[in-house]
Structure formats: structure tokens, C-alpha cells
Amino acid sequence: MIETQEQIVDLTACCTLNITGVEQKRLVAMFKALGNPIRFAIMKYLVTHPSCITGDIVQVLPIAQATVSQHLKVLREAGWISGTIEGPATCYELHKDNIAWFREKVGDIF
């Protein structure tokens, strides 16, 4: 069911996608995180530069380190990336298990 301001729409009669509850929220959060051009650019960078630190990303983006850190936080919370603390820096990489899950769910949709 989808709630709008005017009505509640029941899509069960026409929708064959079997995803609800926590899984649906997770999928929506992942899509939402990628909807920002800066976060999408960070993901593109991490594909070709695995295990990099925030400073590496700051060097290729036209925004401040604090802003990059906020975007990294959103991507981490959505499950796209993971970070490992190495001394004073955090080393970021793509979260392969979560990306595999995302691909599976998107494949079910399309």
C-alpha cells in the first residue's frame, strides 16, 4: 500500500514485486543515497579507487572535506560503503555484500 495525501492505494493486485517492510526501506534508502550527484561521483570513484581515504576523495571533488564526510556518512548508512579506521584516517571501500543484495533486488524489479 502507498499512502498519499488523498488516499491509500493498494498495489497488491497489479504488483508482482515481493518486497515489503524492512527490505523495501533498505532498497529505497539505497536508491535515495545514489540520487545525489556528489554521492554518485563518490561511488564512481570508489569503483576505480578501492580502499581510499577521505582526503583522496576530496582531491577529486569540488567540495570541502566536511561536505565529503557528510556524503560518505549517508553512503555508509545506506549500506553502499564501509569504512575501516587506519590510524587517524578512515579507509573506504564498496560494501560488496550489500551491492550484491541491491543488484538482486533491482534484478527482481526489472
BELJO-V780397 format. One record per run of one state. SS is the DSSP state (h for helix, s for strand, l for the rest). FROM is the first residue (numbers start at 1). TO is the last residue. If there is no record, write none. Layout:
BEGIN
SS_FROM_TO + SS_FROM_TO
END
This chain:
BEGIN
l_1_1 + s_2_3 + l_4_7 + s_8_9 + l_10_20 + h_21_34 + l_35_36 + h_37_48 + l_49_51 + s_52_53 + h_54_60 + l_61_64 + h_65_78 + l_79_80 + s_81_86 + l_87_88 + s_89_94 + l_95_95 + h_96_109 + l_110_110
END
